Amino acid sequence: MAGTVWILILLVVALFLLAMKRKDDSHKKGIKIGANMFYSYLPVLVLAFLAAGLLEVVLPAALVQYWLGAESGWRGILIGSGAGMLVAAGPYVSFPIFASIAQSGAGIGTTVALITSWSVMSLSKLPFETVLLGTRFTFARLSLVLLIPVIAGLLAQYLFNGII
């Protein structure tokens, strides 16, 4: 995480200097826009991290390990694939929850299947996709990506089990 922070610091400094170079107070406007975004997202972020922390202590580790752990095999990967479709939230809410589930004992294959399913098959996006792109397109896309979370979970389990 420290590396990510340094990359973001460098990015912010570089963008700030570029905006300052324009000599039109863009740097001040950019800081103001960023601060407004921070304050508007702050409640969502705080609640998401609190929910993730509470989820980690509420879910019994033995239950998570049995149903979602590395030893759960296909069962955990299929549950992760199915559960990922049901998560109807953006990354600011979803990733703290995914991390909490992983830290509670879910296997890497299950976690990869969960996140992959959320990324490519989230049911919350279907109404928009169907209305804007059509039923035929939605059916074609879903039928093509249906097995991707399962395959990704199995590959992750095979490649990284015991390493991570």
Secondary structure, 3 states (H helix, E strand, C coil): CHHHHHHHHHHHHHHHHHHHHCCCCHHHHHHHHHHHHHHHHHHHHHHHHHHHHHHHHHCCHHHHHHHHCHHHCHHHHHHHHHHHHHCCCCHHHHHHHHHHHHHCCCCHHHHHHHHHHHHHHCHHHHHHHHHHHCHHHHHHHHHHHCCHHHHHHHHHHHHHCCCC
